């Protein structure tokens, strides 16, 4: 199994999920420890890992006519577990409850095939700092559980003496990446003036790092960075629903009206978003709608400052974007089903 091909082009939550899946497949010890920790948190009783284990990445789901995906779907000897990986991104409408139906259906089909019962479980894997938020969402339903990334990594360290060299490198890489992601921007206050001061071809190293970190705060982001002489960022939203979006840094010359700094962090969409000013300043892009490949364009420069050092600030400020996007998708689904 080629680790690089399995992880190529992935960032943020997608990279963490793919790396975790590889660890579960490659190491029996990691697999046992992972299931043991899930079992400790499970409200419906212990989870058995005897003769059967399966681990699938990005399992498709459907809820009220809308397609989605579970980050990981696990099968054990007596349970089907849908794993939703959350670092800093907010929960979209219906998450994580909308995944339970898919997990229950999978458990029912597996029960018919193997002639034994399988419990449906949805597990949310998130930073320890989000524990209260997630527990308020999942409530006391025994089909749901919450697991902290920090607790998981600490527990999996027990397997280190038994790992082959490649798996050991993968585990250490995931551990380092998660710790980096949880910190988000430990030096952001120092970066702020440099992010706005200039724009190099393809973006400065700090600008590329920032767009890679905030990827997880945008709805349906692409996996590959988009960069050129005068832009660096990511496309987001699902164009199959008639939506287009892009965020990233551009130089002042790419903005025909409203630029205040030599380099600006920009959000451009094919739909209007009720962003507040400040921190979002309406601008006009010099290239017009073709910048995002849409018939119209709405664009804003983000007036970030030192206070944007925490994930909560990014999540809260970008909430109007998530809510607008969700309402568009819901409207399209109702129209298609009507």
Buried (B, 14 or more C-beta within 10 A) or exposed (E): EEBEEBBEEBBBBBBBBBBBBBBBBBBEBBBBBBBBBBBEBBEBEEBEBEEBBEBEBBBEBEBEEBEBBBBBBBBBBBBBBBBBBBBBBBBBBBBBBBBBBBBBBBBBEBBEEEEEEBBBBBBBBBBEBBBEBBBEBBEEEEBBBBBBBBBBBEBBEEBBEEBEEEBBEBBEBBBEBBEEBBEBBEEBEEBBEEBBEEBBEBBBEBBBBBBBBBBBBBBBBBBEBBBEEBBBBBBBBBBEBBBBBBBBBBBBEBBEEBBEBEBBBBBBBBBEBEBEEEBBBEBEBBBEBEBBEBEEBBBBBBBBEEEBBBBBBBBEBBEBBBBBBBEBBBEBBEEEEE
